[in-house]
Amino acid sequence: MIISCALSLSAGKAAPTWLLTVPTAEVLPKDQLNIGIMHLDLGISGNIEAGLHGLKYSISNPDGSKLAFGASLFSGLYPYAVYTNNYDFGRLSLGLTIFPYFIFAGLEKQLTPEISLLAELHNGAAVGVRNKLAKDWVLDFGAGFSAYSYKNLFFVDYANTDYYSFKFPANFSVFMVLALCYSFNIREEPLSSVKPGDKLNPADPVK
């Protein structure tokens, strides 16, 4: 069983750019920082994100969909491409990668203003819940199973050259994901705009 606990800081305006274990085509806004256990990502510009998850470059389309190309550090900087778009059944992400699986899909379905359902398919499956606990705080919890099919998808019996067959994986590993996210911008403007020489009235609110 693999338990991944992540505490991240990202801005309240920006949802996490990954689901449970797969990326979306979203990137963090410029100067948006995600920081925590096993998580350190920063929005470099409006379409580039870099950090412990790797590198991601996102292209926005006129219809609101996005296409991103990235390299995941957690899987050895193997490249991937992912397309994300809104549909009636939720926000769907479809992707291709070469490791540790080949095709993946992720769905985020808004159930209430605070709660979303997360679902993934890759070399297994996972489901979870994304809960907006308060302003700038997001809690993700999910579980699933996976089998690294790239290890034994194709089996060749060299003792019998006439025999070639596919051997699908039968051993699965269960995993859980727990992520608590708080978001902020590293270049927030000061709360007060008081200038030298201004007369302050204790009854006046701070500007």
Backbone as a printed PyTorch tensor [residue, N CA C, xyz], in Angstrom:
tensor([[[  0.8450,  -1.1850,   0.0000],
         [  0.0000,   0.0000,   0.0000],
         [  0.8850,   1.2410,   0.0000]],

        [[  0.5470,   2.1670,  -0.8570],
         [  1.3110,   3.4070,  -0.9410],
         [  0.4570,   4.5310,  -0.4030]],

        [[  0.9280,   5.2360,   0.6170],
         [  0.1980,   6.3580,   1.1990],
         [  0.9680,   7.6310,   0.8920]],

        [[  0.3220,   8.5560,   0.1830],
         [  0.9730,   9.8070,  -0.1860],
         [  0.2500,  10.9500,   0.4830]],

        [[  0.9170,  11.6520,   1.3880],
         [  0.3320,  12.7800,   2.0980],
         [  1.0250,  14.0430,   1.6240]],

        [[  0.2590,  14.9790,   1.0590],
         [  0.8540,  16.1980,   0.5290],
         [  0.1890,  17.4170,   1.1150]],

        [[  0.9900,  18.3430,   1.6430],
         [  0.5000,  19.6270,   2.1210],
         [  1.0270,  20.6740,   1.1720]],

        [[  0.1470,  21.3820,   0.4560],
         [  0.6170,  22.3280,  -0.5330],
         [ -0.0220,  23.6800,  -0.3670]],

        [[  0.7120,  24.6980,  -0.7730],
         [  0.2590,  26.0660,  -0.7470],
         [  0.1210,  26.5420,  -2.1840]],

        [[ -1.0970,  26.8630,  -2.6010],
         [ -1.3360,  27.3450,  -3.9590],
         [ -2.3890,  28.4390,  -3.8490]],

        [[ -2.6800,  29.3840,  -4.6330],
         [ -3.5740,  30.5060,  -4.3520],
         [ -5.0150,  30.1170,  -4.3310]],

        [[ -5.8280,  30.7970,  -3.5340],
         [ -7.2190,  30.4220,  -3.4140],
         [ -7.9500,  30.4730,  -4.7310]],

        [[ -7.4860,  31.3140,  -5.6430],
         [ -8.1360,  31.4340,  -6.9420],
         [ -7.8240,  30.2400,  -7.8320]],

        [[ -6.7820,  29.4780,  -7.5110],
         [ -6.3390,  28.3990,  -8.3890],
         [ -6.5380,  27.0540,  -7.7260]],

        [[ -7.2500,  26.1740,  -8.4050],
         [ -7.3940,  24.8010,  -7.9270],
         [ -6.0990,  24.0550,  -8.2170]],

        [[ -5.8390,  22.9190,  -7.5430],
         [ -4.6520,  22.1170,  -7.8660],
         [ -4.6450,  21.7200,  -9.3380]],

        [[ -3.4710,  21.6930,  -9.9320],
         [ -3.3540,  21.3900, -11.3630],
         [ -3.1710,  19.8970, -11.6320]],

        [[ -3.1850,  19.0890, -10.5840],
         [ -3.2010,  17.6310, -10.6910],
         [ -4.4560,  17.1150, -10.0170]],

        [[ -4.9180,  15.9400, -10.4400],
         [ -6.0180,  15.2860,  -9.7350],
         [ -5.3900,  14.4390,  -8.6300]],

        [[ -5.7620,  13.1750,  -8.4990],
         [ -5.1400,  12.3480,  -7.4670],
         [ -3.7210,  11.9390,  -7.8460]],

        [[ -3.5640,  11.3870,  -9.0470],
         [ -2.2320,  10.9340,  -9.4760],
         [ -1.8920,  11.3490, -10.9000]],

        [[ -2.8000,  11.9560, -11.6340],
         [ -2.5410,  12.3380, -13.0190],
         [ -2.6820,  13.8470, -13.1920]],

        [[ -1.9660,  14.4190, -14.1640],
         [ -2.0370,  15.8650, -14.3870],
         [ -3.2490,  16.2630, -15.2180]],

        [[ -3.6250,  17.5150, -15.0900],
         [ -4.5580,  18.1380, -16.0170],
         [ -3.7350,  19.0820, -16.9040]],

        [[ -4.4050,  19.7240, -17.8470],
         [ -3.7110,  20.6780, -18.7110],
         [ -3.6270,  22.0590, -18.0770]],

        [[ -4.1040,  22.2080, -16.8600],
         [ -4.0280,  23.4810, -16.1530],
         [ -2.6110,  23.7120, -15.6320]],

        [[ -2.2340,  24.9710, -15.5070],
         [ -0.9850,  25.3430, -14.8480],
         [ -1.2930,  26.4140, -13.8120]],

        [[ -0.4170,  26.5590, -12.8450],
         [ -0.5840,  27.5860, -11.8260],
         [ -0.4090,  28.9660, -12.4490]],

        [[ -1.1880,  29.9600, -12.0060],
         [ -0.9810,  31.3310, -12.4930],
         [  0.4110,  31.8470, -12.1130]],

        [[  0.8240,  32.8860, -12.7710],
         [  2.1430,  33.4700, -12.4970],
         [  2.2650,  33.8510, -11.0220]],

        [[  3.3700,  33.4720, -10.4120],
         [  3.6910,  33.7550,  -9.0050],
         [  2.8370,  32.9710,  -8.0310]],

        [[  2.1030,  32.0090,  -8.5080],
         [  1.3350,  31.1230,  -7.6350],
         [  2.2540,  30.0160,  -7.1310]],

        [[  2.2560,  29.7740,  -5.8260],
         [  3.1780,  28.8120,  -5.2450],
         [  2.4390,  27.6910,  -4.5410]],

        [[  2.8150,  26.4580,  -4.8340],
         [  2.3620,  25.2640,  -4.1200],
         [  3.5650,  24.7200,  -3.3540]],

        [[  3.4440,  24.6290,  -2.0500],
         [  4.5820,  24.1630,  -1.2620],
         [  4.1040,  23.2640,  -0.1370]],

        [[  4.8630,  22.2200,   0.1490],
         [  4.4940,  21.3110,   1.2130],
         [  5.2490,  20.0070,   1.0990]],

        [[  4.7940,  18.9990,   1.8040],
         [  5.4380,  17.6840,   1.7770],
         [  5.2780,  17.0790,   0.3910]],

        [[  6.3830,  16.7110,  -0.2420],
         [  6.3850,  16.1280,  -1.5890],
         [  5.7340,  17.0410,  -2.6110]],

        [[  5.7310,  18.3440,  -2.3640],
         [  5.0610,  19.2520,  -3.2880],
         [  5.7010,  20.6310,  -3.2210]],

        [[  6.2670,  21.0660,  -4.3490],
         [  6.8360,  22.4070,  -4.4560],
         [  6.7680,  22.8310,  -5.9150]],

        [[  5.7410,  23.6090,  -6.2640],
         [  5.5060,  24.0140,  -7.6480],
         [  5.2190,  25.5040,  -7.7080]],

        [[  5.6350,  26.1340,  -8.7900],
         [  5.4830,  27.5760,  -8.9480],
         [  5.0220,  27.8960, -10.3570]],

        [[  4.0700,  28.8390, -10.4670],
         [  3.6610,  29.3530, -11.7640],
         [  4.6920,  30.3470, -12.2660]],

        [[  5.4280,  29.9710, -13.3070],
         [  6.4960,  30.8230, -13.8240],
         [  5.9340,  31.9500, -14.6780]],

        [[  4.9470,  31.6160, -15.4860],
         [  4.2800,  32.6040, -16.3340],
         [  2.8310,  32.1630, -16.4820]],

        [[  2.1170,  32.7790, -17.3960],
         [  0.7210,  32.4120, -17.5650],
         [  0.5050,  31.0170, -18.1090]],

        [[  1.5560,  30.4000, -18.6630],
         [  1.3810,  29.0660, -19.2490],
         [  2.5100,  28.0900, -18.9170]],

        [[  3.3610,  28.4110, -17.9590],
         [  4.4570,  27.5210, -17.5700],
         [  4.4480,  27.2970, -16.0680]],

        [[  4.5730,  26.0460, -15.6890],
         [  4.6360,  25.6530, -14.2860],
         [  5.8560,  24.7630, -14.0880]],

        [[  6.5690,  24.9400, -12.9700],
         [  7.7600,  24.1390, -12.7060],
         [  7.8450,  23.8170, -11.2230]],

        [[  8.4050,  22.6490, -10.9170],
         [  8.5650,  22.2660,  -9.5230],
         [  8.7770,  20.7840,  -9.3720]],

        [[  8.4230,  20.2670,  -8.1980],
         [  8.6250,  18.8490,  -7.9170],
         [  7.8020,  17.9440,  -8.8290]],

        [[  6.6690,  18.4280,  -9.3220],
         [  5.8890,  17.6310, -10.2600],
         [  6.5340,  17.6110, -11.6390]],

        [[  7.5330,  18.4650, -11.8430],
         [  8.1900,  18.5220, -13.1320],
         [  7.9150,  19.8300, -13.8380]],

        [[  7.9150,  19.7950, -15.1470],
         [  7.6560,  20.9620, -15.9810],
         [  6.3720,  20.7600, -16.7650]],

        [[  5.6280,  21.8550, -16.9510],
         [  4.3980,  21.7720, -17.7340],
         [  4.1950,  23.0740, -18.4980]],

        [[  3.8980,  22.9370, -19.7790],
         [  3.6030,  24.0820, -20.6370],
         [  2.1960,  23.9130, -21.1910]],

        [[  1.3340,  24.8980, -20.9670],
         [ -0.0760,  24.7870, -21.3230],
         [ -0.4520,  25.7870, -22.4070]],

        [[ -1.2910,  25.3350, -23.3310],
         [ -1.8070,  26.1750, -24.4130],
         [ -3.3190,  26.2750, -24.2580]],

        [[ -3.8430,  27.4950, -24.1960],
         [ -5.2810,  27.7170, -24.0720],
         [ -5.9070,  27.8560, -25.4510]],

        [[ -7.0410,  27.1880, -25.6560],
         [ -7.7580,  27.2450, -26.9260],
         [ -8.9670,  28.1790, -26.8080]],

        [[ -9.4460,  28.7070, -27.9220],
         [-10.5850,  29.6400, -27.8840],
         [-11.8490,  29.0510, -27.2610]],

        [[-12.0270,  27.7380, -27.3400],
         [-13.2410,  27.1290, -26.7930],
         [-13.1480,  26.8520, -25.2910]],

        [[-12.0660,  27.2800, -24.6610],
         [-11.9020,  27.0670, -23.2280],
         [-11.1260,  25.8190, -22.8660]],

        [[-10.8640,  24.9600, -23.8390],
         [-10.0720,  23.7650, -23.5720],
         [ -8.5900,  24.1280, -23.4980]],

        [[ -7.7960,  23.1990, -22.9750],
         [ -6.3620,  23.4250, -22.8500],
         [ -5.5990,  22.1690, -23.2560]],

        [[ -4.4200,  22.3800, -23.8210],
         [ -3.5160,  21.3000, -24.1870],
         [ -2.1750,  21.5820, -23.5290]],

        [[ -1.6450,  20.6040, -22.8120],
         [ -0.3890,  20.8160, -22.0950],
         [  0.6090,  19.7200, -22.4290]],

        [[  1.8760,  20.1020, -22.4040],
         [  2.9860,  19.1710, -22.5780],
         [  3.8800,  19.3020, -21.3640]],

        [[  4.2770,  18.1720, -20.8020],
         [  5.0740,  18.2360, -19.5980],
         [  5.9940,  17.0510, -19.4440]],

        [[  6.7550,  17.0950, -18.3560],
         [  7.6320,  15.9910, -17.9810],
         [  7.5170,  15.8500, -16.4690]],

        [[  7.0660,  14.6960, -16.0190],
         [  6.8040,  14.4760, -14.6030],
         [  8.0760,  14.0380, -13.8860]],

        [[  8.4790,  14.8040, -12.8840],
         [  9.6720,  14.4660, -12.1200],
         [  9.4660,  13.1990, -11.3110]],

        [[  8.2390,  12.9750, -10.8070],
         [  7.9710,  11.8090,  -9.9790],
         [  8.0930,  10.5030, -10.7620]],

        [[  7.9860,  10.5470, -12.0730],
         [  8.1340,   9.3290, -12.8770],
         [  9.3950,   9.3710, -13.7280]],

        [[ 10.3960,  10.1360, -13.2820],
         [ 11.6820,  10.1410, -13.9730],
         [ 11.7630,  11.1000, -15.1430]],

        [[ 10.9800,  12.1810, -15.1150],
         [ 10.9600,  13.1760, -16.1840],
         [ 10.5220,  12.5980, -17.5170]],

        [[  9.6880,  11.5620, -17.4730],
         [  9.1260,  11.0380, -18.7160],
         [  8.0890,  12.0210, -19.2490]],

        [[  8.0800,  12.2860, -20.5490],
         [  7.1730,  13.2900, -21.1060],
         [  5.7330,  12.7930, -21.1820]],

        [[  4.8160,  13.7410, -21.1870],
         [  3.3990,  13.4310, -21.3530],
         [  2.7210,  14.5880, -22.0770]],

        [[  1.5610,  14.3170, -22.6290],
         [  0.6900,  15.3260, -23.2320],
         [ -0.7110,  15.0900, -22.6900]],

        [[ -1.4250,  16.1660, -22.3620],
         [ -2.7520,  16.0250, -21.7850],
         [ -3.6630,  17.1340, -22.3120]],

        [[ -4.9020,  16.7560, -22.5890],
         [ -5.9280,  17.6830, -23.0950],
         [ -7.0550,  17.7500, -22.0760]],

        [[ -7.4700,  18.9610, -21.7040],
         [ -8.5130,  19.1610, -20.6950],
         [ -9.6150,  20.0450, -21.2450]],

        [[-10.8770,  19.6360, -21.0210],
         [-12.0080,  20.4190, -21.4990],
         [-13.2180,  20.1690, -20.6050]],

        [[-14.1240,  21.1250, -20.6020],
         [-15.3670,  21.0100, -19.8410],
         [-16.4460,  20.3330, -20.6690]],

        [[-17.1570,  19.4010, -20.0390],
         [-18.2940,  18.7380, -20.6630],
         [-19.4590,  18.7570, -19.6590]],

        [[-20.6310,  18.3280, -20.1240],
         [-21.7890,  18.3140, -19.2420],
         [-21.5750,  17.4150, -18.0270]],

        [[-20.7650,  16.3680, -18.1880],
         [-20.5560,  15.4180, -17.0980],
         [-19.3530,  15.7800, -16.2230]],

        [[-18.6360,  16.8670, -16.5510],
         [-17.5240,  17.2980, -15.7290],
         [-16.3410,  17.7680, -16.5640]],

        [[-15.2550,  18.0770, -15.8940],
         [-14.0380,  18.5290, -16.5800],
         [-13.1420,  17.3180, -16.7940]],

        [[-12.9420,  16.9630, -18.0570],
         [-12.2580,  15.7270, -18.4300],
         [-10.8540,  16.0250, -18.9340]],

        [[ -9.9010,  15.2080, -18.4860],
         [ -8.5220,  15.2940, -18.9630],
         [ -8.1310,  13.9560, -19.5780]],

        [[ -7.6130,  13.9950, -20.7950],
         [ -7.1590,  12.7970, -21.5060],
         [ -5.6940,  12.9810, -21.8620]],

        [[ -4.8710,  11.9540, -21.5960],
         [ -3.4530,  12.1250, -21.8280],
         [ -2.7380,  10.8950, -22.3330]],

        [[ -1.5320,  11.1300, -22.8210],
         [ -0.6270,  10.0840, -23.2780],
         [  0.7120,  10.2670, -22.5870]],

        [[  1.3370,   9.1750, -22.2010],
         [  2.6670,   9.2040, -21.6260],
         [  3.3450,   7.8750, -21.9240]],

        [[  4.6390,   7.7920, -21.6770],
         [  5.3540,   6.5450, -21.9690],
         [  5.7250,   5.7810, -20.7020]],

        [[  5.4940,   6.3870, -19.5230],
         [  5.8210,   5.7160, -18.2690],
         [  5.1190,   6.4510, -17.1340]],

        [[  4.5490,   5.7980, -16.1520],
         [  4.5280,   4.3460, -15.9420],
         [  3.3420,   3.6520, -16.6140]],

        [[  2.5540,   4.3970, -17.3930],
         [  1.4810,   3.8080, -18.1740],
         [  1.4440,   4.5550, -19.4950]],

        [[  0.5360,   4.1980, -20.3580],
         [  0.5550,   4.7540, -21.7030],
         [ -0.5770,   5.7620, -21.9430]],

        [[ -1.7580,   5.4160, -21.5110],
         [ -2.9270,   6.2760, -21.6830],
         [ -3.5440,   6.5310, -20.3140]],

        [[ -3.9610,   7.7590, -20.0560],
         [ -4.6220,   8.0460, -18.7850],
         [ -5.7720,   9.0150, -18.9990]],

        [[ -6.6820,   9.0140, -18.0560],
         [ -7.8400,   9.9070, -18.0960],
         [ -8.1880,  10.3080, -16.6700]],

        [[ -8.6440,  11.5260, -16.5150],
         [ -9.0560,  12.0160, -15.2100],
         [-10.2920,  12.8820, -15.3370]],

        [[-11.1780,  12.7900, -14.3630],
         [-12.4320,  13.5390, -14.3890],
         [-12.6480,  14.2290, -13.0530]],

        [[-13.0430,  15.5000, -13.1130],
         [-13.4760,  16.2250, -11.9200],
         [-14.9140,  16.6680, -12.1320]],

        [[-15.8150,  16.1500, -11.3060],
         [-17.2440,  16.4370, -11.4020],
         [-17.6840,  17.2380, -10.1940]],

        [[-18.1540,  18.4650, -10.4400],
         [-18.6040,  19.3260,  -9.3520],
         [-19.9430,  18.8290,  -8.8200]],

        [[-19.9760,  18.4560,  -7.5190],
         [-21.2130,  17.9940,  -6.8950],
         [-21.9300,  19.1280,  -6.1750]],

        [[-21.1740,  19.9260,  -5.4430],
         [-21.6710,  21.1260,  -4.7710],
         [-20.6110,  22.2020,  -4.9570]],

        [[-20.8770,  23.4470,  -4.5610],
         [-19.8290,  24.4670,  -4.6750],
         [-18.5610,  24.1260,  -3.9020]],

        [[-18.6680,  23.2550,  -2.9080],
         [-17.5050,  22.9090,  -2.0830],
         [-16.9200,  21.5320,  -2.3710]],

        [[-17.6680,  20.6410,  -2.9970],
         [-17.2350,  19.2530,  -3.1340],
         [-17.2470,  18.8250,  -4.5970]],

        [[-16.1650,  18.1610,  -5.0040],
         [-16.0570,  17.5980,  -6.3490],
         [-15.6970,  16.1260,  -6.2490]],

        [[-16.1780,  15.3500,  -7.2090],
         [-15.8040,  13.9480,  -7.3280],
         [-14.6300,  13.8330,  -8.2900]],

        [[-13.6010,  13.0690,  -7.8900],
         [-12.4380,  12.8360,  -8.7310],
         [-12.4030,  11.3720,  -9.1510]],

        [[-12.0940,  11.1160, -10.4100],
         [-11.9840,   9.7380, -10.9060],
         [-10.8610,   9.6720, -11.9250]],

        [[-10.1300,   8.5510, -11.9040],
         [ -8.9990,   8.3790, -12.8050],
         [ -8.9590,   6.9710, -13.3710]],

        [[ -8.4420,   6.8670, -14.5950],
         [ -8.1250,   5.5900, -15.2230],
         [ -6.7270,   5.6860, -15.7880]],

        [[ -5.8900,   4.7230, -15.4820],
         [ -4.5390,   4.6620, -16.0580],
         [ -4.1850,   3.1940, -16.2190]],

        [[ -3.2000,   2.6890, -15.4880],
         [ -2.9700,   1.2550, -15.4840],
         [ -3.7110,   0.6190, -14.3160]],

        [[ -4.7420,   1.2830, -13.9070],
         [ -5.6400,   0.8760, -12.8290],
         [ -6.7690,   1.8830, -12.7750]],

        [[ -7.2310,   2.1840, -11.5720],
         [ -8.3120,   3.1430, -11.4040],
         [ -8.2300,   3.7440, -10.0150]],

        [[ -8.7820,   4.9400,  -9.8750],
         [ -8.8140,   5.6050,  -8.5790],
         [-10.0230,   6.5210,  -8.5200]],

        [[-10.5730,   6.6910,  -7.3400],
         [-11.6760,   7.6190,  -7.1110],
         [-11.3780,   8.3890,  -5.8370]],

        [[-11.9210,   9.5930,  -5.7460],
         [-11.7020,  10.3930,  -4.5590],
         [-12.6230,  11.5880,  -4.5120]],

        [[-12.4200,  12.4110,  -3.4990],
         [-13.2410,  13.5970,  -3.2720],
         [-12.3250,  14.7950,  -3.0590]],

        [[-12.6580,  15.9000,  -3.6810],
         [-11.9750,  17.1790,  -3.4610],
         [-12.9230,  18.0940,  -2.7060]],

        [[-12.4950,  18.5370,  -1.5340],
         [-13.3520,  19.3290,  -0.6500],
         [-12.7060,  20.6820,  -0.3820]],

        [[-13.4120,  21.7630,  -0.7100],
         [-12.9470,  23.1120,  -0.3880],
         [-13.3540,  23.4230,   1.0540]],

        [[-12.4110,  23.2330,   1.9530],
         [-12.7040,  23.3900,   3.3730],
         [-13.0250,  24.8300,   3.7390]],

        [[-12.2940,  25.7640,   3.1880],
         [-12.4650,  27.1900,   3.4520],
         [-11.7570,  27.9370,   2.3390]],

        [[-11.7750,  29.2540,   2.4140],
         [-11.0860,  30.0420,   1.4040],
         [ -9.6070,  29.6550,   1.3740]],

        [[ -9.1180,  29.3290,   0.2120],
         [ -7.7230,  28.9840,  -0.0320],
         [ -7.3370,  27.5830,   0.4410]],

        [[ -8.2540,  26.8140,   1.0040],
         [ -7.9290,  25.4830,   1.5140],
         [ -8.6880,  24.4120,   0.7410]],

        [[ -7.9710,  23.3810,   0.2870],
         [ -8.5720,  22.2620,  -0.4410],
         [ -8.0350,  20.9520,   0.1350]],

        [[ -8.9390,  20.0260,   0.3940],
         [ -8.5700,  18.7130,   0.9040],
         [ -8.9670,  17.6490,  -0.1150]],

        [[ -8.0130,  16.8340,  -0.5450],
         [ -8.2650,  15.7150,  -1.4510],
         [ -8.0480,  14.4050,  -0.7090]],

        [[ -8.9580,  13.4740,  -0.9430],
         [ -8.7820,  12.1350,  -0.3800],
         [ -9.2770,  11.1210,  -1.4030]],

        [[ -8.4830,  10.0880,  -1.6470],
         [ -8.8860,   9.0790,  -2.6160],
         [ -8.1290,   7.7900,  -2.4340]],

        [[ -8.5460,   6.7690,  -3.1700],
         [ -7.9130,   5.4610,  -3.1200],
         [ -8.1130,   4.7800,  -4.4630]],

        [[ -7.2570,   3.8130,  -4.7450],
         [ -7.3770,   3.0910,  -6.0010],
         [ -6.4470,   1.9070,  -6.0430]],

        [[ -6.2900,   1.3620,  -7.2360],
         [ -5.3880,   0.2330,  -7.4440],
         [ -4.6830,   0.4190,  -8.7760]],

        [[ -3.5130,  -0.1830,  -8.9150],
         [ -2.7610,  -0.0600, -10.1590],
         [ -1.9600,  -1.3230, -10.4030]],

        [[ -1.6570,  -1.5620, -11.6530],
         [ -0.7890,  -2.6710, -12.0700],
         [  0.1130,  -2.1390, -13.1630]],

        [[  1.4020,  -2.3060, -13.0140],
         [  2.3270,  -1.7790, -13.9990],
         [  2.3940,  -2.7170, -15.1930]],

        [[  1.4520,  -2.5380, -16.0860],
         [  1.2900,  -3.4490, -17.2180],
         [  2.4440,  -3.3930, -18.1980]],

        [[  3.2410,  -2.3190, -18.1700],
         [  4.3520,  -2.2430, -19.1090],
         [  5.3870,  -3.3310, -18.8330]],

        [[  5.3620,  -3.9140, -17.6220],
         [  6.3190,  -4.9570, -17.2810],
         [  5.9590,  -6.3020, -17.9020]],

        [[  4.6630,  -6.5730, -18.0660],
         [  4.2880,  -7.9150, -18.5190],
         [  3.1060,  -7.9100, -19.4830]],

        [[  2.9340,  -6.8060, -20.2080],
         [  1.8140,  -6.7410, -21.1420],
         [  2.0080,  -7.7280, -22.2980]],

        [[  3.2350,  -7.8020, -22.8110],
         [  3.4920,  -8.6800, -23.9440],
         [  4.4870,  -9.7590, -23.5390]],

        [[  4.0860, -10.9930, -23.6910],
         [  4.9130, -12.1310, -23.2700],
         [  5.2100, -13.0040, -24.4770]],

        [[  6.4760, -13.3110, -24.6830],
         [  6.8920, -14.1530, -25.8060],
         [  7.5430, -15.4180, -25.2550]],

        [[  7.0560, -16.5650, -25.6730],
         [  7.6340, -17.8460, -25.2760],
         [  8.6930, -18.2170, -26.3130]],

        [[  9.9530, -17.9560, -25.9810],
         [ 11.0170, -18.1900, -26.9510],
         [ 11.2770, -19.6840, -27.1720]],

        [[ 10.7920, -20.5310, -26.2520],
         [ 10.9610, -21.9750, -26.4390],
         [ 10.0700, -22.4930, -27.5520]],

        [[  9.0360, -21.7380, -27.8670],
         [  8.1150, -22.1430, -28.9240],
         [  7.9140, -20.9340, -29.8340]],

        [[  8.6380, -20.8820, -30.9380],
         [  8.5970, -19.7130, -31.8060],
         [  7.2490, -19.5270, -32.4910]],

        [[  6.4000, -20.5510, -32.4340],
         [  5.0820, -20.4260, -33.0440],
         [  4.0640, -19.8420, -32.0660]],

        [[  4.5020, -19.5940, -30.8260],
         [  3.5580, -19.1630, -29.8010],
         [  3.8710, -17.7280, -29.3690]],

        [[  2.9580, -16.8430, -29.6640],
         [  3.0590, -15.4560, -29.2060],
         [  1.7120, -15.0800, -28.6140]],

        [[  1.7220, -14.4630, -27.4520],
         [  0.4370, -14.1260, -26.8310],
         [  0.5830, -12.9110, -25.9340]],

        [[ -0.5330, -12.2820, -25.6750],
         [ -0.5990, -11.1840, -24.7220],
         [ -0.8750, -11.7490, -23.3310]],

        [[ -0.1590, -11.2240, -22.3620],
         [ -0.3680, -11.6470, -20.9760],
         [ -0.6970, -10.4040, -20.1600]],

        [[ -1.9390, -10.2520, -19.7420],
         [ -2.3540,  -9.0700, -19.0230],
         [ -2.0450,  -9.2120, -17.5350]],

        [[ -1.7650,  -8.1100, -16.8430],
         [ -1.3540,  -8.1800, -15.4450],
         [ -2.4690,  -8.6920, -14.5430]],

        [[ -2.0640,  -9.4590, -13.5500],
         [ -3.0280,  -9.9850, -12.5810],
         [ -2.7440,  -9.5140, -11.1640]],

        [[ -1.5830,  -8.8920, -10.9460],
         [ -1.2170,  -8.4180,  -9.6240],
         [ -1.4410,  -6.9060,  -9.5250]],

        [[ -2.2220,  -6.4910,  -8.5650],
         [ -2.5540,  -5.0890,  -8.4030],
         [ -2.0680,  -4.5870,  -7.0440]],

        [[ -1.6870,  -3.3200,  -7.0020],
         [ -1.2770,  -2.6790,  -5.7590],
         [ -2.3030,  -1.6290,  -5.3760]],

        [[ -2.7110,  -1.6420,  -4.1260],
         [ -3.6640,  -0.6570,  -3.6160],
         [ -2.9020,   0.5670,  -3.1260]],

        [[ -3.4310,   1.7390,  -3.3780],
         [ -2.7920,   2.9560,  -2.8950],
         [ -3.8470,   3.9390,  -2.3980]],

        [[ -3.4070,   4.8610,  -1.5600],
         [ -4.2650,   5.9250,  -1.0460],
         [ -3.5590,   7.2610,  -1.2450]],

        [[ -4.3350,   8.3190,  -1.4330],
         [ -3.7880,   9.6630,  -1.5910],
         [ -4.5280,  10.6030,  -0.6530]],

        [[ -3.7790,  11.3880,   0.1050],
         [ -4.3450,  12.4140,   0.9800],
         [ -3.5820,  13.7000,   0.7330]],

        [[ -4.2580,  14.7630,   0.3230],
         [ -3.5950,  16.0290,   0.0200],
         [ -4.3750,  17.1810,   0.6320]],

        [[ -3.6840,  17.9720,   1.4230],
         [ -4.2760,  19.1800,   2.0080],
         [ -3.5840,  20.3850,   1.3940]],

        [[ -4.3370,  21.2270,   0.7070],
         [ -3.7520,  22.3170,  -0.0740],
         [ -4.2080,  23.6830,   0.4180]],

        [[ -3.2620,  24.5560,   0.6250],
         [ -3.5500,  25.9750,   0.9030],
         [ -2.8590,  26.7960,  -0.1730]],

        [[ -3.5250,  27.8140,  -0.6990],
         [ -2.9690,  28.5290,  -1.8330],
         [ -2.6980,  29.9930,  -1.5430]],

        [[ -1.5910,  30.5050,  -2.0880],
         [ -1.2850,  31.9210,  -1.9440],
         [ -0.3910,  32.3760,  -3.0900]],

        [[ -0.3220,  33.6950,  -3.2760],
         [  0.5050,  34.3040,  -4.3070],
         [  1.7300,  34.9120,  -3.6500]],

        [[  2.9010,  34.6890,  -4.2130],
         [  4.1280,  35.1520,  -3.5710],
         [  4.3520,  36.6450,  -3.7470]],

        [[  3.5280,  37.2980,  -4.5440],
         [  3.6770,  38.7410,  -4.7670],
         [  2.3880,  39.4800,  -4.4440]],

        [[  1.7680,  39.1180,  -3.3140],
         [  0.5360,  39.8070,  -2.9190],
         [  0.8400,  41.2600,  -2.5550]],

        [[ -0.0940,  42.1700,  -2.8820],
         [  0.0790,  43.5800,  -2.5670],
         [ -0.1310,  43.8160,  -1.0770]],

        [[  0.5160,  44.8330,  -0.5020],
         [  0.3230,  45.1290,   0.9180],
         [ -1.1330,  45.4220,   1.2280]],

        [[ -1.5430,  45.0730,   2.4410],
         [ -2.9270,  45.3200,   2.8390],
         [ -3.1910,  46.7990,   3.0310]],

        [[ -2.1900,  47.5510,   3.4710],
         [ -2.3790,  48.9700,   3.7520],
         [ -1.7470,  49.8210,   2.6670]],

        [[ -2.4270,  50.8950,   2.3020],
         [ -1.8960,  51.8120,   1.3010],
         [ -1.7230,  53.2030,   1.8880]],

        [[ -1.3970,  53.2630,   3.1730],
         [ -1.2220,  54.5440,   3.8540],
         [  0.0510,  55.2110,   3.3770]],

        [[ -0.0310,  56.5010,   3.0590],
         [  1.1090,  57.2560,   2.5810],
         [  1.6710,  58.1360,   3.6880]],

        [[  2.9560,  58.4720,   3.6240],
         [  3.5230,  59.3780,   4.6310],
         [  2.7740,  60.6960,   4.6600]],

        [[  2.4730,  61.1960,   5.8540],
         [  1.7550,  62.4620,   5.9820],
         [  0.2590,  62.3040,   6.0960]],

        [[ -0.2840,  61.0990,   5.8130],
         [ -1.7260,  60.8810,   5.9570],
         [ -2.1070,  60.9200,   7.4220]],

        [[ -3.2270,  61.5660,   7.7230],
         [ -3.7470,  61.6060,   9.0770],
         [ -4.6860,  60.4270,   9.2800]],

        [[ -4.4090,  59.6800,  10.3400],
         [ -5.1960,  58.4910,  10.5890],
         [ -6.1980,  58.7540,  11.6940]],

        [[ -7.4160,  58.2970,  11.4700],
         [ -8.4700,  58.3180,  12.4850],
         [ -8.6580,  56.9240,  12.9590]],

        [[ -8.5120,  56.6620,  14.2700],
         [ -8.6600,  55.2920,  14.7570],
         [ -9.9820,  54.6580,  14.3770]],

        [[-10.9940,  55.4610,  14.1160],
         [-12.3090,  54.8950,  13.7580],
         [-12.3850,  54.5020,  12.3000]],

        [[-11.4180,  54.9960,  11.4800],
         [-11.4430,  54.6890,  10.0550],
         [-10.9150,  53.2800,   9.8090]],

        [[-11.5200,  52.5400,   8.8770],
         [-10.9900,  51.2170,   8.5340],
         [ -9.6800,  51.3340,   7.7840]],

        [[ -8.8500,  50.3070,   7.9020],
         [ -7.5740,  50.3140,   7.1740],
         [ -7.8470,  50.1100,   5.6950]],

        [[ -7.2420,  50.9330,   4.8550],
         [ -7.4390,  50.8280,   3.4110],
         [ -6.5820,  49.7230,   2.8310]]])
